[in-house]
Amino acid sequence: MRTLYVLAILAGAYPCFGQSLLLGVKGGARLTDDITGSATSESKRYIIGPAVELQLPLGLGVEFDALYRREGYYSASNYVEPSFQRERANSWEFPILFKYRFGPPVVKPYVAAGYAPRVISGGIDVGGQVCNPVTGACTTFFSHSGTNWNISHGIVLGGGVQVGVGSLRLSPEVRYTRWNNAAINPMAHDPFQSTQNQLDVLLGIAWKVH
């Protein structure tokens, strides 16, 4: 609902500015690892979501994306008793970027900078065994709970080229995000966490509304 609300605001603002509005999608892949330490990342590398750009005079523009990733990890331990932890979650990023385009009308390089909040929500399975050191009898345990990760806030930098063919706009791009915290950061005895540096290669496909 939040994404649709922002799209409606930008669409309503378009006639007031009298400039171009681009509606489309943006997708690509993460180039960097998302988990560091003893856990194994089971995240999908793809990223995809809707994108809206309001193109202003003097080569300026504002872009809003709602980008989805499928995130997960697996961690196993044999410390004292065997145990494991597995997470499956949905990650949403909402970048707001200010852009500057330059160059000829058809092929326009651009640079971008902005801010992105990130929300990760899903579930965590924890299981293993607890053994009696006297009798040697072991009891298996298992639990499922929702994630409780903090919202992350990122600084975004990027650059690419926008190619125009009629009303179609293609925008290959490289984008770097620095997150303010390690959103995935279990208890101290779990020596792993999510990374704070993220590099993506993206392709935007949009239609110019005119």
Backbone torsions as a table, in degrees:
resi	resn	phi	psi	omega
1	MET	NA	-39.1	179.9
2	ARG	-61.7	-40.7	179.6
3	THR	-63.3	-44.8	179.8
4	LEU	-63.4	-35.4	179.4
5	TYR	-63.5	-44.2	179.9
6	VAL	-66.7	-40.8	178.7
7	LEU	-61.2	-39.3	179.6
8	ALA	-65.7	-38.5	178.6
9	ILE	-63.6	-45.6	-179.1
10	LEU	-66.3	-39.2	178.5
11	ALA	-65.5	-37.2	178.6
12	GLY	-70.7	-29.7	-178.9
13	ALA	-78.4	-18.9	-175.1
14	TYR	-55.1	-49.8	-178.8
15	PRO	-63.4	-29.9	-178.1
16	CYS	-67.6	-39.5	-179.1
17	PHE	-80.2	-26.3	-177.8
18	GLY	67.0	25.6	-178.3
19	GLN	-116.5	-175.5	-174.9
20	SER	-82.5	140.0	174.7
21	LEU	-118.1	126.0	178.6
22	LEU	-106.0	128.0	176.7
23	LEU	-118.1	130.9	-178.8
24	GLY	-174.4	-155.4	179.3
25	VAL	-130.4	158.7	176.9
26	LYS	-135.5	132.3	-179.6
27	GLY	-147.5	166.0	-179.8
28	GLY	169.5	-146.8	-174.5
29	ALA	-146.1	149.0	175.2
30	ARG	-83.0	130.4	-179.3
31	LEU	-92.6	-23.5	-177.1
32	THR	-100.6	160.3	174.6
33	ASP	-70.8	150.3	-179.9
34	ASP	-106.2	-10.1	178.9
35	ILE	-128.8	135.4	176.7
36	THR	-122.3	145.7	179.5
37	GLY	111.5	-149.8	-171.1
38	SER	-80.7	-16.4	-178.1
39	ALA	-78.4	155.3	175.4
40	THR	-102.5	123.7	178.2
41	SER	-69.9	132.4	173.4
42	GLU	-119.8	22.4	179.0
43	SER	-73.4	152.6	170.4
44	LYS	-83.2	142.3	-177.9
45	ARG	-82.5	-15.7	-177.2
46	TYR	-71.7	156.8	174.0
47	ILE	-144.0	139.9	-177.5
48	ILE	-157.8	151.7	177.0
49	GLY	171.7	170.7	179.4
50	PRO	-71.5	152.8	179.4
51	ALA	-141.2	139.8	177.7
52	VAL	-130.9	134.3	177.5
53	GLU	-132.0	130.0	173.9
54	LEU	-102.5	113.1	-177.5
55	GLN	-92.0	123.4	-175.5
56	LEU	-105.4	171.9	176.7
57	PRO	-62.7	166.1	175.6
58	LEU	63.7	24.6	178.1
59	GLY	79.1	6.0	-178.3
60	LEU	-86.8	160.8	178.3
61	GLY	-166.8	162.2	176.4
62	VAL	-128.2	130.1	-178.6
63	GLU	-122.8	139.4	174.4
64	PHE	-125.8	129.5	178.8
65	ASP	-122.4	154.8	169.4
66	ALA	-128.8	98.1	-168.4
67	LEU	-106.8	130.2	-176.2
68	TYR	-107.3	138.6	172.3
69	ARG	-132.6	153.5	171.3
70	ARG	-102.6	119.8	-171.0
71	GLU	-117.5	146.2	177.6
72	GLY	-173.6	162.5	176.6
73	TYR	-153.2	164.9	175.4
74	TYR	-136.3	134.2	179.2
75	SER	-136.6	131.1	178.8
76	ALA	-125.0	147.8	-178.2
77	SER	-143.0	142.9	173.7
78	ASN	-114.5	20.1	178.8
79	TYR	-71.7	117.1	-174.7
80	VAL	66.7	-72.6	175.3
81	GLU	-126.0	153.9	178.7
82	PRO	-68.3	140.0	177.9
83	SER	-153.4	162.3	177.6
84	PHE	-145.1	161.5	176.6
85	GLN	-142.0	129.4	179.7
86	ARG	-133.7	133.9	-179.9
87	GLU	-121.3	144.3	170.7
88	ARG	-134.3	125.6	-173.7
89	ALA	-150.0	162.5	173.8
90	ASN	-104.9	131.3	179.3
91	SER	-114.9	127.0	177.4
92	TRP	-120.5	128.9	174.8
93	GLU	-115.6	142.0	-177.0
94	PHE	-126.7	72.1	-179.0
95	PRO	-68.2	138.7	170.2
96	ILE	-119.7	113.3	-170.5
97	LEU	-119.7	140.0	170.6
98	PHE	-101.3	129.3	-171.1
99	LYS	-122.2	151.9	174.0
100	TYR	-131.4	121.2	-179.9
101	ARG	-106.5	146.9	177.7
102	PHE	-149.5	167.3	178.8
103	GLY	104.5	-171.8	-176.0
104	PRO	-69.2	167.6	-175.0
105	PRO	-62.0	-37.9	-172.8
106	VAL	-81.5	-45.1	-177.9
107	VAL	-117.5	112.0	-175.3
108	LYS	-122.8	107.1	169.7
109	PRO	-62.9	154.4	178.0
110	TYR	-150.5	157.1	171.9
111	VAL	-121.8	155.1	-176.1
112	ALA	-144.8	148.9	175.8
113	ALA	-151.3	147.7	179.6
114	GLY	178.0	-155.7	-172.1
115	TYR	-130.8	147.1	179.2
116	ALA	-143.8	119.4	166.7
117	PRO	-82.0	154.1	179.5
118	ARG	-135.8	135.0	178.7
119	VAL	-123.0	129.1	178.4
120	ILE	-121.2	125.0	179.6
121	SER	-142.0	141.0	-179.5
122	GLY	178.1	-143.2	-177.8
123	GLY	-139.0	155.1	179.7
124	ILE	-126.4	128.5	173.1
125	ASP	-102.2	132.4	177.9
126	VAL	-126.8	130.8	-179.9
127	GLY	-149.8	171.9	179.5
128	GLY	158.6	-157.0	-179.2
129	GLN	-134.0	146.3	171.6
130	VAL	-119.1	122.3	-173.8
131	CYS	-112.9	142.5	175.7
132	ASN	-83.1	117.3	-176.3
133	PRO	-66.2	-19.6	-178.9
134	VAL	-85.0	-52.1	-176.4
135	THR	-90.6	-21.1	-176.7
136	GLY	79.9	0.7	178.9
137	ALA	-73.1	139.2	-177.9
138	CYS	-118.9	141.7	177.3
139	THR	-117.0	129.9	179.1
140	THR	-86.2	139.3	177.1
141	PHE	-128.7	155.6	178.7
142	PHE	-156.0	139.6	177.0
143	SER	-146.1	155.0	176.8
144	HIS	-130.4	134.7	179.2
145	SER	-146.0	161.8	176.4
146	GLY	-78.8	155.3	176.9
147	THR	-69.9	155.9	179.2
148	ASN	-136.1	43.0	-176.8
149	TRP	-79.2	145.2	178.3
150	ASN	-71.5	152.2	172.5
151	ILE	-67.4	135.3	177.9
152	SER	-100.4	154.2	177.1
153	HIS	-128.5	126.6	-174.3
154	GLY	-120.8	149.0	169.3
155	ILE	-97.7	128.1	-172.2
156	VAL	-115.0	132.8	173.2
157	LEU	-129.3	141.6	-179.4
158	GLY	-159.8	171.6	177.4
159	GLY	-162.2	152.2	-179.6
160	GLY	-171.3	-160.2	-179.6
161	VAL	-135.3	130.7	175.2
162	GLN	-103.2	123.8	-179.3
163	VAL	-111.6	125.8	-178.9
164	GLY	-107.0	128.5	174.9
165	VAL	-130.1	99.4	-172.1
166	GLY	65.0	-126.5	177.0
167	SER	-90.8	-5.0	-179.6
168	LEU	-82.7	138.6	177.4
169	ARG	-127.7	123.7	176.3
170	LEU	-111.7	131.4	-173.5
171	SER	-135.9	85.9	170.5
172	PRO	-69.1	141.4	-170.5
173	GLU	-152.7	149.0	168.3
174	VAL	-113.4	132.2	-174.7
175	ARG	-133.1	132.6	177.9
176	TYR	-114.2	135.1	177.1
177	THR	-127.2	132.1	174.6
178	ARG	-110.8	112.8	-178.7
179	TRP	-85.8	147.9	-175.6
180	ASN	-77.7	-15.4	178.9
181	ASN	-150.0	167.3	172.2
182	ALA	-88.3	95.9	-172.7
183	ALA	-57.1	-43.2	178.3
184	ILE	-92.1	106.5	-174.1
185	ASN	-148.9	83.0	-177.7
186	PRO	-64.7	-172.4	-177.4
187	MET	-62.3	164.5	-170.4
188	ALA	-58.1	-30.4	-176.7
189	HIS	-78.8	-4.3	175.7
190	ASP	-101.3	99.9	-172.0
191	PRO	-79.9	62.9	174.4
192	PHE	-155.8	162.3	177.9
193	GLN	-164.9	169.1	176.8
194	SER	-77.9	153.7	-179.9
195	THR	-81.5	155.9	-179.7
196	GLN	-100.6	-11.9	177.6
197	ASN	-105.6	130.0	-175.1
198	GLN	-135.5	129.7	178.8
199	LEU	-124.7	126.8	-178.4
200	ASP	-125.7	148.2	168.0
201	VAL	-112.9	128.0	-169.9
202	LEU	-129.0	157.7	171.5
203	LEU	-132.4	120.4	175.2
204	GLY	-96.3	134.5	175.4
205	ILE	-123.3	114.6	-173.3
206	ALA	-137.5	160.5	178.0
207	TRP	-117.7	129.4	-179.7
208	LYS	-78.3	120.7	176.9
209	VAL	-88.7	118.9	-175.3
210	HIS	-144.3	NA	NA
